[in-house]
Amino acid sequence: MSLSIAPTETITSLSLIPDLNEESSEHSSELELLKASCVVQQRPISVTLDGPAIFILALGVVLVIHFLDSFLAEAVVILIPIALLVHNDYHNFLSLGPGGTPSTVQGYIRITYLRMLSLRDPFTAPTPDPSRVPKMGVLSGQTLPYRAGPRPLVAGIAPQRQLDQHGSRRCYIALRRAMEKLSAQNPNKFGTERSCLEKHGLALFARHPLQTNCQGEICHVHDSDHSMHMSLHPDDIKEILQKGWGQRHPLAWKGRFIQMPVSQDFVMIYAPRDEMELEIVCKIISAAIWYTLAEDITMNAK
């Protein structure tokens, strides 16, 4: 007899992805970083019982019912599967890797609480705030194409990660270099450093942001799955949701009495899988720069 709960198990290994060409020693740190990337998995809970195990289980249930009163017997029968589910869920939380929440029991408890506050629909854009500048987004005027294929599977809150379609390692390196290049070319406007929100991964910061989001963070890229998080104008959020390029963060909503850890304009952008998608992602990051600085500054990976 076999019991399986949770329909998806995704294990992505670097061995399944073509190796990069050998590069000079100046890029050795990037290659070392990639050795640990794309290892994101969520395991289903599975219990398999053979004949002797079924007999022992049935005998145990009979003994529990016989020697314990009904309340205790019911508690034992209920608590054992709950304990198995919690144990499996905790290890799935750890397998998402490092992120904004510590990979500890305390961090897991916090995330379990935050799940109750998560968005029911991450594919509907927030309403624009007429008092905020800039007044409108920029992506609708750029004929953003539709992303090919189905959306990737996404799990977690903090961290939030793609479980599949992790994208090209070459595109990931190109994206990091593009962020560093933009910062080097405009040192008075931008800087790159470890993400303030994610606590891991490279982030692009605005030195004088119009919209303040964790010390002016514009966007950050995840080392593990190559996806990104950033803040966008609600008009641009609507565009990327409709075209399939990302989804809202589970906690990206504004409560009247509850202060959420991220703003309602915070979104995940899926990892670029090829050069064309990398170009689109750079356009989306440029829209995030527009939203943060109200300046039309283009980032490209060429």
Secondary structure, DSSP 4 states (H G I P E B T S, - for coil): -EEEESS------GGGSPPPPP--GGGHHHHHHHHT-S----PPEEEE--HHHHHHHHHHHHHHHHHS-HHHHHHHHHHHHHHHHHHHHHHHHHHT-S-SS-SSHHHHHHHHHHHTTS-S-TTSPPPP-TTSSS-S-SGGGGTPPPPSSPPPPEEESSSEEESS----HHHHHHHHHHHHHHHHH-TTTEEEEE-TTTSSSEEEEESS-SS-STTTEEEEE-TTT--EEEE--HHHHHHHHHHTSEEE-TT----SS---SS-TTEEEEPPP-SHHHHHHHHHHHHHHHHHHHS--------
